[in-house]
């Protein structure tokens, strides 16, 4: 593969009419993609898509905005998927306080899901695909705590739109970031120039990469 889109949602209904054509076109251009789970169902879809196409790989997990609808035991059902040969990571997981800023109980639920997925990442030695919105200090606090006793832990922050100072903290743990469509029209020049190329990945977050949603919120 010449290029890997490390964060996409090709199983979403947006692609129901042309999914196979898109994936075939990607393959002809030597482009691969990581298809990202957001819940138990889409995690299973990601594995199925990866089994069907050799230029697609799966990442499985529970998105923070779905934690108030999911059960922690859903992660017990996701765990067998992690050891699948086509699974390359866990997520997308993390914390998102954008619409839950004052909801203390929801924050606790998000934290419980996040910590359990970090534990799975450590157990299976696979990287985390992080979704974070309006919760960077809290998310980094948790990751840094685990990193102290598990130096092999790796996390990737997708759809990164934060400051240089936040980027410094992420890079300080040897984590990576990726940017999406908004860098073409929003003022992210400073942070994009700051992040070394070796810490910068490529993603589309398709079908959401240009709308600034940070992944999947149009599904709600």
N, C-alpha and C positions, 0 to 999 in steps of 0.2 A: 504493500500500500504506500502511495505517495503522501497521502494525508489521512488523518484520523480526526473526525469530528467527535470530541470526547463527551458531548452532552447533547442528546437529541431525544425526541419522543415520537419516533416513527410509528409506534403502535396506536397513537391517538387517532380519533375519528376524523381529524382534519385530513388524514392521508388515506381514508378508506377507498377513494375513487382512483388513486394513482400510486399507491404504496409500492407495488411490485415494479412499476415502471421507474420510479425514482431510485429504488435500490439497485435495479439493473443498470441504470445510467451511472450511478455512483461507482458501481463495480467496473464499468467500462472505462472510467476515468481513474481507476485505482484509488478510490476514496472509500474509506471505511467509517464506521460510526459506533459509538457506545450508545445503546438504547437504555434509557434511565427509568427505573421503576419509581412510582410515587405511592404505591399501596400494594397490597397483596396481589390484586388482580393484574395491575400493570407490570408488576415484577414477574409474574408468570408469563405475561405476554412478551416481555423482554427476552426471557429464556427461549420461548417458542420461536421468536423472530431470529434470534441468534443461531438456533439449531437449523433453521431453514436457509440462512444466508451466511456464506463464509466471510463476508465483509462486514458483518454485524456482530457485536459482542454485547453482553448484558451487564447491567449494574442493578442490583435489587435492594429495595428498602422501602421505608415509609417517610414520606414528605411531612415536614412539620405542620403544614396547614391541614393535613388529614388526620392528625393525631387525636382530635376530639371526636372523630368518627370511627377510628380504628380501636383495636384492642392490643394490649401489649403481647398477648398470646399470638397475634398475627405474625409477630417476629419469629415465633417458634415454627410457624409454617413456612416462613421465608428462609429460615436457616438452612434447610436441605438444599435450597437453590444455590447457596453461596459456594458450595463445593463443586458445582457443575463446571465442566471444563470450559464452557463459554461465558462464565461469569468472571468479570475482572474487577469488581468492586462492590461497595455497599453504599446505598443511598438512592434517591437523594435524601439526605437527612440533615438535621441541624435545628436551628431555631428561627422563628419568624414572628416578630411582635408587631408587625405593621398594622394589623387590625385588632390585635389583642393586647395593646399596650398596658391596659389597666386590669387585665384578666389574670389574677394571680394563680388561680387554679389551672387555667390553660397553660400558663408558663411552666407549672410543675409537671403537667402531663407531657409537654414538649421535652422537658429536660429528661424525664424518665425514658422516653422513646430514644432520645439522642444518646444517652449514656449506654443503653442496651446495645445500640447499633455500633457504638465505639468498641464495646466489649467484644462484639462479633468480629469487628475488623481486626482486633488484636488476636483473637482466637484463630482466625483463618488467614492472618497475615495478608489482608487485602486492603487497598486504600479506601478512604471515605470520599464520597462526592457530597460536598457541603452546599446546602442552600441556607443562606443567611440574609435576613432583611430586618433592619432596625434592631439588631440583636448581636452586633459584632463583639462588644466587650464580654457579654455573657458566654457567647459561643466559644470565643478564644480562651476564656478562663477555664472552661471545661476541657477543651482540647489540650491546653498546656499542662493541666493537672495530670491527665492520662499520659502525656508525652514524657513527663519526668520519670515515670517508672516503666515506660514502654517506648524507648527511643526509636524503635522501628516503625512506630505509628506514622502513617502518612495521610494527609488530608488535602483535598483540592477544593478551592473556593470557586464555584462557578458563578457566572454573571456578576463579576466583581465591578463595583461602581464606587468604591469608597476612596478615602484619602490616602496620601502617601504614608501618613503615620500608621494607619491601619495596615497598609501593605507591609511596612517595616516589621510589624509584629507577626504577621503571617509568615514572611520570609525568614524571620528569626527562628521559627520552628521548622524551617526547611520544607514548608508547605508551598503549594503552587496556586496560581490563579488563572482564570481565563476571562476574556471580555467578549461581548457580543455586539450586535448592531448599533446600540447607542453611542459607541465610540466614534461612529461616523458623523454624528450630528450634535453630540453633547460635549461639554468641556471636561474631558478626561485626559487631556494631553499630558499633564504633569505626572499623573500616576502611571500612565502607559509608558512614558519615557523612563520612569524610575525603575520599573520592574525589569530585571534582567531577562533576556530571551529564554534562558534555560529554565526559568521559573514561570514561563508564560505558555499556556496551552491554547488550543484553538477549539472553539465551540460555536454552534449555531443556536442552541436551545430551541431548535425547530419543534413546533411551529411558532414559538413565542419570541425568538431572538431579537426582533426589532421593535417590540411593543413595550418593553420596559417592565414587564410583569414579574420578572425574576423566576418564572417557571410555573406554569400550570394553573395560575389563579383564575383564568377564564373558565376553568372547568367547574368552578363553584357556583 
